Amino acid sequence: MTVGNLIKSVGALVCGLAVGMCVNMALIQLNMTVLYPMPAGVDMNDPVAFAAFI
């Protein structure tokens, strides 16, 4: 393996991880906003209200 191929492989790994993290964040946001939105008035900073929602 040459140095150029090694750099390409490491770059592809880093880009793949970045794209994977972005897709994961997008799916989590989609789940929270479109598929299962929080009821009106639920404060995510209030543990009691959040536990009641779950």
C-alpha positions as CSV (number, residue, x, y, z in Angstrom):
1,M,0.0,0.0,0.0
2,T,1.4,3.3,-1.0
3,V,1.2,6.6,1.0
4,G,-1.4,8.0,-1.5
5,N,-3.7,5.0,-1.1
6,L,-3.3,5.2,2.7
7,I,-4.3,8.8,2.7
8,K,-7.3,8.0,0.4
9,S,-8.4,5.2,2.7
10,V,-8.2,7.4,5.9
11,G,-10.0,10.2,4.1
12,A,-12.7,7.9,3.0
13,L,-13.1,6.5,6.5
14,V,-13.3,10.0,8.0
15,C,-15.9,11.1,5.4
16,G,-17.9,7.9,5.9
17,L,-18.0,8.5,9.6
18,A,-19.1,12.1,9.2
19,V,-21.8,11.2,6.7
20,G,-23.0,8.4,9.0
21,M,-23.2,10.8,12.0
22,C,-25.2,13.3,9.9
23,V,-27.6,10.7,8.8
24,N,-28.1,9.4,12.3
25,M,-28.8,13.0,13.6
26,A,-31.2,13.6,10.8
27,L,-33.1,10.4,11.6
28,I,-33.3,11.3,15.3
29,Q,-34.6,14.8,14.5
30,L,-37.1,13.3,12.1
31,N,-38.3,10.9,14.7
32,M,-38.7,13.7,17.3
33,T,-40.4,16.2,15.0
34,V,-42.5,14.3,12.5
35,L,-43.1,10.7,13.6
36,Y,-43.5,11.1,17.3
37,P,-43.7,14.8,18.3
38,M,-43.8,15.8,21.9
39,P,-47.2,16.9,23.2
40,A,-47.8,20.6,23.6
41,G,-46.6,21.9,27.0
42,V,-44.1,19.1,27.7
43,D,-40.8,20.6,29.0
44,M,-37.9,18.4,28.2
45,N,-36.0,20.0,31.1
46,D,-38.7,18.9,33.6
47,P,-37.9,15.2,34.5
48,V,-41.4,14.6,35.9
49,A,-43.2,15.8,32.8
50,F,-40.8,14.0,30.5
51,A,-41.2,10.7,32.4
52,A,-45.0,11.1,32.2
53,F,-44.6,11.4,28.4
54,I,-42.4,8.3,28.1
